[in-house]
Amino acid sequence: MGSFPGHALPGSFFIVVSLWWTVNIVYYFNKARWTGQTYLCRSNFMLYRQTGPYKVVPVEAIFKIIFAVVGILGEFIWALKYDFGLPVGNAQHMTMFAFFGISGMCDVIAHYKRGFVPPNIDYVAIILAFLVEALLFNFHLHGRSSLDATIHSLLVYTILSSAILIGVESIMVNNALVSLTKALSLLVHGTWFWQIGFILYSPSRVPSSWHAEDQDHIFLAVLVFVWHVAFNIAVIAVTGVTVTIVQRRLFHETSGYRAVDISDSQFSRTMFLGKEDVLTDESDSS
């Protein structure tokens, strides 16, 4: 990971997952609000299809597994240039990727074999992945320059905040604001990975203008981090407004979510609400 691509890969992963979370959180919150239901948070989100053998696809879990495999292979290939084996730094990064892959596998198991695994195993797995990442990066700072240690410390803060917010969400299951804050933390996580890559490993041919021991540059790095938070709040807000506008238009075009009507067919209910909501409605009625 000691390169610009090594920071861009995990950064891109966290950005994509954060925006995916934001779109789904806003969608499910609006749907619950407009249909008189109660919002219920989710540790991960599925893709619902109208055709094909699999109506519900754990796309987020699959994305995590692919990300882990690509990350591990990338670190291993990068380490092949060393004659003395696998460097400890690469091994740390591979371990981080592996735990996110485990989280993805737990999501798949929890979806297809929910009755055979402990409840909330998907939440526990993703929290563990973030805690392992925070632990590895925390002890990744020894011997680094002051600027390097500072920007990676800020990264550790975002990682820990993601773990804490996911834990809070698993308790406050009806609070959409907690879910959106979780998405914001992950978005900062991703964009700051990219910023670290630009600071330490400039992709352009022009050498980086950041000085490792310059106190002003260290203060500037902290200021840039705060700007990242502000910018990402705006991104979350714009995404939420866009989803709401599109969803409201579709809501009116289809005369609302007809799934509220008890006379609707099972197929219509599944298409409008999704499998989890259908199961919840049926269990409540029984």
C-alpha positions in Angstrom: 0.0 0.0 0.0 3.1 2.3 0.0 2.1 3.9 -3.3 -0.6 6.1 -4.7 -2.6 3.1 -6.2 -2.3 1.4 -2.9 -4.2 4.2 -1.3 -6.6 4.9 -4.2 -7.9 1.2 -4.2 -9.3 1.1 -0.6 -10.3 4.8 -0.9 -12.4 4.0 -4.0 -14.0 1.0 -2.2 -15.0 3.0 0.8 -16.4 5.9 -1.4 -18.5 3.5 -3.5 -19.9 1.7 -0.4 -20.6 4.9 1.3 -22.6 6.3 -1.6 -24.4 3.0 -2.0 -25.3 3.1 1.7 -26.5 6.7 1.4 -28.8 6.0 -1.6 -30.4 3.0 0.1 -30.7 4.7 3.5 -32.6 7.6 2.0 -34.7 5.4 -0.1 -35.8 3.1 2.7 -36.4 6.1 5.0 -38.6 7.9 2.5 -40.5 4.7 1.8 -41.1 4.1 5.5 -42.2 7.7 5.9 -44.6 7.7 2.9 -46.2 4.4 3.7 -46.6 4.9 7.4 -44.1 2.2 8.3 -41.1 2.4 10.7 -37.6 2.8 9.3 -35.4 -0.2 10.0 -31.7 0.0 9.5 -29.6 -2.7 7.6 -26.0 -3.7 7.9 -25.8 -4.1 4.2 -28.1 -3.7 1.2 -29.3 -6.1 -1.5 -30.1 -5.7 -5.1 -33.7 -6.6 -6.0 -34.4 -8.0 -9.5 -37.7 -8.6 -11.3 -36.4 -11.4 -13.6 -33.8 -14.1 -13.3 -33.3 -17.1 -11.0 -32.2 -14.9 -8.1 -34.6 -12.2 -7.2 -32.4 -10.9 -4.3 -28.7 -10.5 -4.9 -26.3 -9.6 -2.0 -24.4 -7.2 -4.3 -22.7 -5.4 -1.4 -21.3 -8.6 0.1 -20.0 -9.7 -3.3 -18.4 -6.3 -3.8 -16.6 -6.7 -0.4 -15.3 -10.1 -1.3 -14.0 -9.0 -4.7 -12.4 -6.0 -3.1 -10.6 -8.2 -0.6 -9.4 -10.6 -3.3 -8.1 -7.8 -5.5 -6.4 -6.1 -2.5 -4.7 -9.3 -1.3 -3.5 -10.2 -4.8 -2.3 -6.7 -5.4 -0.3 -6.6 -2.1 1.2 -10.0 -2.9 2.2 -9.1 -6.4 3.7 -5.8 -5.1 5.7 -7.7 -2.5 7.2 -10.1 -5.1 9.9 -7.5 -5.9 11.4 -8.2 -2.5 13.8 -11.2 -2.4 13.5 -11.8 1.3 9.8 -12.7 1.3 6.6 -10.9 2.3 7.3 -7.5 4.0 5.4 -6.9 7.2 3.7 -3.8 5.8 2.2 -5.8 3.0 1.2 -8.5 5.3 -0.7 -5.9 7.4 -2.5 -4.6 4.4 -3.4 -8.1 3.3 -4.8 -8.9 6.7 -7.0 -5.7 6.5 -8.4 -6.8 3.2 -9.0 -10.3 4.5 -11.2 -9.1 7.3 -13.4 -7.1 4.9 -13.6 -10.2 2.8 -14.7 -12.2 5.9 -17.4 -9.5 6.5 -18.7 -10.0 3.0 -18.9 -13.8 3.5 -20.7 -13.3 6.8 -23.2 -11.0 4.9 -23.8 -13.8 2.4 -24.2 -16.5 5.1 -26.6 -14.2 7.1 -28.7 -13.7 4.0 -29.0 -17.3 2.8 -28.7 -19.1 6.1 -30.0 -16.7 8.6 -31.5 -19.4 10.8 -28.2 -21.2 11.2 -26.0 -18.3 12.4 -26.2 -16.0 15.4 -28.3 -12.8 14.9 -26.5 -9.7 13.9 -23.4 -11.6 12.7 -23.2 -9.3 9.8 -22.9 -6.3 12.1 -20.3 -8.0 14.3 -18.2 -8.9 11.2 -18.1 -5.4 9.8 -17.3 -3.8 13.2 -14.5 -6.3 13.6 -13.1 -5.5 10.2 -13.0 -1.8 11.0 -11.4 -2.4 14.5 -8.7 -4.6 12.9 -8.0 -1.9 10.3 -7.8 0.7 13.1 -5.4 -1.5 15.1 -3.1 -2.2 12.2 -2.9 1.5 11.1 -2.4 2.7 14.7 0.8 0.6 15.0 1.6 1.4 11.4 2.8 4.9 12.4 6.0 4.1 14.3 9.1 5.5 12.7 7.1 7.7 10.3 7.6 11.4 9.8 5.4 13.9 11.7 3.3 14.7 8.7 2.9 11.0 7.8 1.9 10.1 11.4 -0.6 13.0 11.6 -2.5 12.2 8.4 -2.6 8.5 9.3 -3.8 9.3 12.8 -6.7 11.2 11.3 -7.4 8.1 9.2 -7.5 6.0 12.4 -10.1 8.4 13.9 -12.4 8.0 10.9 -12.0 4.2 11.1 -12.9 4.1 14.8 -15.8 6.4 14.2 -17.2 4.1 11.5 -16.9 1.1 13.9 -18.6 3.0 16.7 -21.4 4.3 14.5 -22.1 0.9 13.1 -22.4 -0.4 16.7 -24.7 2.4 17.6 -26.8 1.7 14.5 -27.2 -1.9 15.5 -28.8 -0.7 18.7 -30.8 2.3 17.5 -32.3 0.4 14.6 -35.0 2.9 13.7 -32.8 6.0 13.6 -32.0 7.1 10.0 -29.7 9.9 11.2 -27.3 7.4 12.8 -27.3 5.5 9.5 -26.5 8.6 7.5 -23.8 9.6 9.9 -22.3 6.1 9.5 -22.3 6.7 5.7 -20.6 10.1 6.2 -17.9 8.6 8.3 -17.2 6.0 5.6 -17.1 8.6 2.9 -14.5 10.7 4.8 -12.6 7.4 5.3 -12.5 6.9 1.5 -11.7 10.5 0.4 -9.0 10.8 3.1 -7.3 7.7 1.7 -7.1 9.5 -1.6 -5.8 12.6 0.1 -3.1 10.6 1.8 -2.1 9.2 -1.5 -1.8 12.7 -3.0 0.2 14.0 0.0 2.7 11.2 0.3 2.8 9.7 -3.3 2.0 12.4 -5.8 0.8 10.7 -9.0 2.1 13.5 -11.2 5.7 13.9 -12.2 5.9 17.0 -10.1 7.4 16.2 -6.6 5.0 16.6 -3.7 5.2 20.1 -2.1 4.4 18.8 1.3 7.3 18.8 3.8 7.4 16.0 6.3 8.5 18.0 9.3 7.1 21.4 8.5 4.7 22.4 11.4 2.7 24.6 9.1 2.1 21.8 6.7 1.0 19.5 9.5 -1.6 22.2 10.6 -2.6 22.5 7.0 -3.2 18.8 6.7 -5.5 18.9 9.7 -7.4 21.8 8.1 -7.7 19.9 4.9 -9.2 16.9 6.8 -11.9 19.2 8.3 -12.6 20.5 4.7 -13.0 16.9 3.7 -15.7 16.4 6.4 -17.5 19.6 5.3 -17.3 18.6 1.6 -18.6 15.1 2.3 -21.5 16.4 4.3 -22.5 18.4 1.2 -22.1 15.2 -0.9 -24.4 13.2 1.4 -26.9 16.0 1.4 -27.0 16.4 -2.4 -27.2 12.6 -2.8 -30.1 12.4 -0.4 -32.0 15.3 -2.1 -31.5 13.7 -5.5 -32.7 10.3 -4.3 -35.7 11.9 -2.7 -36.7 13.9 -5.8 -36.4 10.9 -8.1 -38.1 8.6 -5.6 -41.0 11.1 -5.1 -41.5 11.3 -8.8 -41.7 7.5 -9.1 -43.9 7.4 -6.1 -46.5 9.6 -7.7 -46.2 8.0 -11.1 -47.1 4.6 -9.5 -49.8 6.1 -7.3 -47.7 5.4 -4.3 -46.3 2.2 -3.0 -49.3 -0.1 -3.6 -47.8 -2.6 -1.2 -49.6 -0.8 1.6 -52.9 -2.1 0.2 -53.6 -5.5 1.7 -55.2 -6.7 -1.6 -51.9 -6.5 -3.5 -50.4 -9.7 -4.7 -47.3 -11.2 -3.1 -45.4 -10.4 -6.3 -46.3 -6.7 -6.2 -45.4 -6.5 -2.5 -42.0 -8.1 -3.1 -41.2 -5.8 -6.0 -42.2 -2.6 -4.1 -41.0 -3.4 -0.6 -38.4 -6.0 -0.9 -38.1 -9.4 0.6 -37.2 -8.2 4.2 -40.3 -5.9 4.4 -42.6 -8.7 3.1 -41.3 -11.0 5.8 -41.7 -8.3 8.4 -45.3 -7.5 7.4 -46.3 -11.2 7.3 -44.8 -11.9 10.8 -46.6 -8.8 12.2 -49.9 -10.0 10.7 -49.6 -13.5 12.2 
